[in-house]
Amino acid sequence: MESAIKIVIDRDKCTGCGECAADCLRHALEIRDGKAVVLSDDCLKCGHCLAICPANAVQIKGVGDDILEKGEAPETLDAGILKAHLKLRRSVRRYKRMPVEREKLERIIEAGRLTPSGSNLQNVRYIVIQSGIDALEDEVIAQYRRAAPSGGPDMRKYKLERGFLFYNAPALILAVSENSTNACLAAMSMELMAEALGLGTVYVGLFARPANQNAAIRQSLGLAEKENIAICLAVGYPSVTYLRSAPKKPANIIWR
């Protein structure tokens, strides 16, 4: 996180309960003379101290975000509803020829932003593509025709023509990061939000590898040297309705 982000304790509000210090992973807080004290800025800036303080005496300066109080939202997700949602979700490969509203795309990305990241790095950024999708697909298909990307799949079983990658979806959201795990975590939240907004999605796994290897595409997308496209999510209004869930294999679990 940026060094400008700082933890500030309101000493007038602080009761010295010690909850913030007890929950600090980096031990950057302690109680002195009955008040919480910030020992070091070398912390994750994870906000646990702000979230746990019963007196609301902790502030995080340098980052703007609305703070949601616990009583303003349901205490927990309904487990049955969540399971049903996960069972019924489908990868959508047939889309209506209509654009996705910007407000909905922003809400999808907001779900990614709110997703936890390793060491609280929050190092995922997003590229939304709504124009030039056909040209981008043509470039990657041509790359596949020339030769399979290094380490990529055997493409002889695929019909390499327009619609092969993006299924004529009206929007793509690319999750870009130096850390693919953080990007993948964000994408799962984004997918759930998209479905909650009445949209369909599909992970376009055959796009990321060739795009990351293509200098022209990297330049056009403004990718930094160490950045890669971790996830490409095609988004649009489905033109297909799935009426029931499909079976999945049981989980492979070892209990110890």
Backbone torsions as a table, in degrees:
resi	resn	phi	psi	omega
1	MET	NA	157.3	-178.6
2	GLU	-63.7	143.7	-177.7
3	SER	-66.2	-20.4	-178.1
4	ALA	-70.7	-15.0	179.3
5	ILE	-78.5	124.4	-174.8
6	LYS	-131.6	146.7	174.0
7	ILE	-89.8	127.8	-178.7
8	VAL	-124.6	131.8	179.0
9	ILE	-104.3	126.0	173.0
10	ASP	-83.5	102.7	-173.8
11	ARG	-66.0	-26.4	178.7
12	ASP	-69.0	-33.7	179.7
13	LYS	-86.5	-32.0	-173.1
14	CYS	-60.6	130.7	179.3
15	THR	-101.1	-3.7	-179.7
16	GLY	72.6	25.0	-176.6
17	CYS	-67.6	-26.4	176.8
18	GLY	89.3	0.5	-179.1
19	GLU	-62.0	-40.1	-179.0
20	CYS	-63.2	-45.1	-179.2
21	ALA	-66.0	-38.3	-179.1
22	ALA	-67.2	-27.0	-175.8
23	ASP	-98.9	1.8	-176.3
24	CYS	-84.8	116.1	-176.8
25	LEU	-64.7	-35.4	-176.9
26	ARG	-93.3	3.2	-179.6
27	HIS	54.4	43.0	-178.9
28	ALA	-89.8	1.1	179.6
29	LEU	-129.7	148.3	169.8
30	GLU	-152.0	166.9	-179.3
31	ILE	-97.8	123.8	176.6
32	ARG	-130.0	129.3	179.4
33	ASP	51.5	39.4	174.5
34	GLY	78.2	11.4	-179.9
35	LYS	-134.9	148.6	175.4
36	ALA	-72.4	139.0	-179.8
37	VAL	-129.7	136.2	175.7
38	VAL	-84.6	117.4	-177.8
39	LEU	-84.0	-32.0	-173.1
40	SER	-156.6	148.9	173.4
41	ASP	-84.0	-1.9	179.4
42	ASP	-80.8	70.0	178.5
43	CYS	-131.1	174.6	-176.9
44	LEU	-77.5	-11.6	-172.3
45	LYS	54.6	35.0	-175.9
46	CYS	-76.1	-20.6	177.8
47	GLY	84.2	7.0	178.8
48	HIS	-60.6	-36.4	-179.4
49	CYS	-63.7	-41.4	177.2
50	LEU	-64.8	-43.5	-174.2
51	ALA	-69.4	-29.8	-172.2
52	ILE	-94.2	-17.6	-172.5
53	CYS	-65.6	117.4	-179.0
54	PRO	-69.9	-20.2	-179.0
55	ALA	-97.5	0.2	-178.0
56	ASN	54.3	44.9	-175.4
57	ALA	-97.2	-0.6	-176.3
58	VAL	-108.5	134.5	174.0
59	GLN	-125.7	151.9	173.6
60	ILE	-116.5	111.9	-177.8
61	LYS	-91.4	144.9	174.7
62	GLY	103.1	-2.2	175.8
63	VAL	-140.6	129.7	-178.9
64	GLY	-98.5	124.8	177.8
65	ASP	-162.1	142.1	177.0
66	ASP	-69.3	136.2	178.6
67	ILE	-98.3	127.2	-179.8
68	LEU	-101.5	123.9	177.3
69	GLU	-79.2	147.2	-173.5
70	LYS	-57.5	-37.8	-178.0
71	GLY	-70.9	-7.5	-178.1
72	GLU	-89.1	-2.0	-178.1
73	ALA	-137.9	159.2	176.5
74	PRO	-56.3	145.9	-177.8
75	GLU	-62.6	-43.4	-177.5
76	THR	-143.6	159.8	171.2
77	LEU	-73.3	148.3	173.8
78	ASP	-76.9	117.7	-174.0
79	ALA	-63.3	-38.4	-179.2
80	GLY	-67.1	-42.1	179.0
81	ILE	-64.9	-42.2	179.7
82	LEU	-63.3	-43.6	179.6
83	LYS	-62.6	-43.3	179.3
84	ALA	-61.6	-41.1	178.7
85	HIS	-60.9	-45.0	-178.5
86	LEU	-66.7	-36.3	179.1
87	LYS	-69.0	-36.3	-173.3
88	LEU	-88.2	-12.8	-177.6
89	ARG	-66.0	144.4	179.3
90	ARG	-133.6	146.6	168.4
91	SER	-72.1	126.5	-174.7
92	VAL	-99.5	127.5	179.8
93	ARG	-124.3	15.6	176.4
94	ARG	-136.9	119.4	-172.3
95	TYR	-124.9	148.8	172.7
96	LYS	-71.8	152.1	178.9
97	ARG	-85.7	69.3	177.8
98	MET	-146.9	142.6	-177.1
99	PRO	-71.7	159.0	174.0
100	VAL	-94.7	131.1	-178.8
101	GLU	-61.0	141.6	179.7
102	ARG	-58.2	-38.5	-178.9
103	GLU	-59.7	-37.9	179.2
104	LYS	-71.9	-38.9	176.7
105	LEU	-62.6	-39.0	178.1
106	GLU	-65.3	-38.1	178.6
107	ARG	-68.2	-34.4	176.5
108	ILE	-64.2	-45.9	179.9
109	ILE	-67.2	-33.8	176.3
110	GLU	-59.7	-37.3	176.6
111	ALA	-63.4	-38.3	175.9
112	GLY	-65.8	-41.1	-180.0
113	ARG	-60.6	-35.5	-176.3
114	LEU	-82.9	-2.2	-178.3
115	THR	-76.7	139.4	176.8
116	PRO	-59.5	150.7	176.2
117	SER	-134.8	152.7	-179.1
118	GLY	-58.1	131.0	-178.1
119	SER	55.4	23.2	-179.4
120	ASN	52.8	35.8	-177.8
121	LEU	-69.0	-29.8	-178.8
122	GLN	48.6	45.9	-172.6
123	ASN	-104.9	36.2	174.3
124	VAL	-109.0	133.6	171.7
125	ARG	-123.5	169.1	-168.0
126	TYR	-130.6	137.4	174.7
127	ILE	-118.5	121.1	178.9
128	VAL	-102.7	125.1	-178.6
129	ILE	-116.2	119.7	177.2
130	GLN	-123.2	-18.7	176.0
131	SER	-123.1	150.9	-179.5
132	GLY	77.5	15.3	-179.0
133	ILE	-65.2	-41.8	-179.1
134	ASP	-62.3	-43.6	-179.8
135	ALA	-64.0	-39.5	178.2
136	LEU	-63.6	-42.9	179.2
137	GLU	-65.3	-41.7	179.3
138	ASP	-59.3	-40.4	-178.9
139	GLU	-63.9	-43.2	-178.8
140	VAL	-71.3	-38.8	177.2
141	ILE	-62.0	-42.2	177.0
142	ALA	-61.1	-37.5	178.0
143	GLN	-65.2	-41.4	177.0
144	TYR	-65.1	-37.0	179.8
145	ARG	-66.5	-35.4	179.8
146	ARG	-67.4	-45.1	179.5
147	ALA	-176.1	147.2	176.4
148	ALA	-61.9	136.2	176.4
149	PRO	-55.2	150.5	-177.7
150	SER	-52.7	122.9	-179.7
151	GLY	77.7	5.2	-176.4
152	GLY	-85.7	179.3	-176.4
153	PRO	-77.2	163.9	173.1
154	ASP	-74.9	116.4	-172.5
155	MET	-91.4	2.0	-176.5
156	ARG	-64.4	-22.1	-178.8
157	LYS	-86.9	-3.1	-177.7
158	TYR	-103.1	150.6	174.5
159	LYS	-93.4	101.6	-171.7
160	LEU	-85.5	89.3	176.5
161	GLU	-147.1	166.8	-176.6
162	ARG	-57.1	134.8	-174.0
163	GLY	101.0	-14.3	-179.6
164	PHE	-64.1	-39.7	-177.0
165	LEU	-90.4	-53.3	-167.2
166	PHE	-104.5	-3.6	174.2
167	TYR	56.0	32.0	178.3
168	ASN	60.6	25.6	175.0
169	ALA	-65.2	144.4	-177.5
170	PRO	-80.0	-10.0	-178.1
171	ALA	-149.5	146.6	172.5
172	LEU	-123.3	140.4	171.1
173	ILE	-119.0	119.6	177.7
174	LEU	-100.1	127.7	172.6
175	ALA	-96.8	116.1	-172.0
176	VAL	-115.0	134.0	-178.7
177	SER	-166.7	162.4	167.7
178	GLU	-80.6	-13.0	-177.8
179	ASN	-120.9	105.5	-175.2
180	SER	-67.2	-30.0	-179.8
181	THR	-63.0	-45.8	179.2
182	ASN	-61.5	-39.2	179.6
183	ALA	-66.9	-38.8	179.2
184	CYS	-66.7	-39.6	176.7
185	LEU	-61.8	-44.4	179.5
186	ALA	-62.5	-38.5	-177.2
187	ALA	-64.5	-35.6	179.2
188	MET	-64.3	-42.3	176.7
189	SER	-64.0	-39.2	179.8
190	MET	-64.0	-40.9	178.8
191	GLU	-61.9	-44.2	179.5
192	LEU	-62.9	-41.2	178.4
193	MET	-65.2	-41.3	179.6
194	ALA	-58.4	-44.2	179.8
195	GLU	-67.7	-34.7	177.2
196	ALA	-65.4	-22.5	179.7
197	LEU	-95.1	9.1	178.1
198	GLY	82.5	16.8	-179.1
199	LEU	-105.0	162.1	174.1
200	GLY	-112.4	156.3	179.7
201	THR	-141.2	161.3	169.2
202	VAL	-149.4	138.0	175.2
203	TYR	-77.4	123.5	-178.9
204	VAL	-98.9	80.0	-175.4
205	GLY	-67.9	-25.2	-177.7
206	LEU	-81.4	0.3	178.6
207	PHE	-92.2	-40.9	-167.9
208	ALA	-61.2	-48.4	-174.6
209	ARG	-61.6	-53.2	179.5
210	PRO	-64.7	-35.5	179.5
211	ALA	-64.4	-40.3	179.2
212	ASN	-67.5	-25.3	-179.8
213	GLN	-90.4	-7.5	-174.0
214	ASN	-97.8	112.1	-175.1
215	ALA	-61.7	-38.9	-178.4
216	ALA	-66.1	-42.2	178.7
217	ILE	-66.3	-43.8	179.5
218	ARG	-58.4	-43.8	-179.5
219	GLN	-65.9	-42.3	-178.2
220	SER	-65.4	-29.7	-179.9
221	LEU	-90.3	-8.2	178.5
222	GLY	72.3	35.3	-179.8
223	LEU	-77.0	133.8	174.5
224	ALA	-72.9	165.4	-173.8
225	GLU	-56.1	-42.4	-176.3
226	LYS	-92.6	-2.9	179.5
227	GLU	-84.5	151.6	172.0
228	ASN	-140.7	155.8	169.2
229	ILE	-75.2	114.2	179.7
230	ALA	-89.7	-37.4	-175.9
231	ILE	-137.9	136.0	167.8
232	CYS	-117.8	118.4	-178.0
233	LEU	-113.2	114.4	173.6
234	ALA	-81.6	137.4	-172.7
235	VAL	-134.5	139.0	175.2
236	GLY	-178.7	177.4	176.1
237	TYR	-81.6	124.3	-176.8
238	PRO	-65.6	142.9	170.7
239	SER	-105.3	17.7	-179.2
240	VAL	-135.9	147.3	178.3
241	THR	-122.3	122.8	176.0
242	TYR	-94.6	129.3	-170.4
243	LEU	-95.4	-11.3	-178.0
244	ARG	-159.3	168.1	179.1
245	SER	-78.6	161.1	175.6
246	ALA	-109.3	148.4	-176.6
247	PRO	-70.1	146.4	173.0
248	LYS	-125.6	152.8	179.3
249	LYS	-64.8	150.8	177.5
250	PRO	-64.8	154.9	179.3
251	ALA	-65.7	141.1	175.3
252	ASN	-92.0	105.0	-172.1
253	ILE	-122.2	136.9	169.4
254	ILE	-116.3	119.7	176.8
255	TRP	-96.2	131.2	-179.7
256	ARG	-126.3	NA	NA
